[in-house]
Amino acid sequence: MTEHAEIAGFLQVKICDSEAETNDWLQENGDLEIVEIKFAGSKTYKAIMIIYRLDA
């Protein structure tokens, strides 16, 4: 469990409300390691979650 806690301490999450916001954030933070990108939403709401790793 300690190993996972140490690794998880370096993970961060960014939630974006649109593709444009996501693209802007990715361009501004191009040096970060992206771990995963998840999409969720409906006709009226869209959420894009970017999981990324911070440098230790």
N, C-alpha and C positions, 0 to 999 in steps of 0.2 A: 504493500500500500504506500509506503514512503516513496518508492520509485515513481509511482504515478503522480503523487502530490507534487514532487519536484518538477516533473515534466509539465504538469498542468499549470504550474505557476507562471510559465512563460507563454501560455496561450491567451489570446485576447479575442474578443468578438466585436465586430462592427455590424450594426443593422442599418440598412439603407432602405429608403422608401421608393426608389425608382432606379431604372437602368442608368439614367444620366448621373445620378448621385453616386452609384456604384462605380461607373467608369471614371468619374472625376477622382474618387477616393483611391481607386487602384492606380491611376496615373500619378497621383501625389505621393503614393506610398509604394512605388515600384520596387524598392529595395527590400521589402518585407517578404518573408516566406509564407505563402498562402497554403494553408493546410486543407481547407475545404470551403466550398461555396454552396449554400443551400437556398432554395427558392420556395416560397409559400405565398398563397394569396387567393384572391377571388376577383370578381369583376370590379369591385369597388376598392379593394385594398391589395397592395403588393408589398412583400417584405423579402429582402435579400440579406442573408446572414453570411458574413465573411469571417471565417475562423483563421487567424494568423498567428505566427510564432514571433515573439519578441526575441531579440538577441540577449543572451545571458550576460 
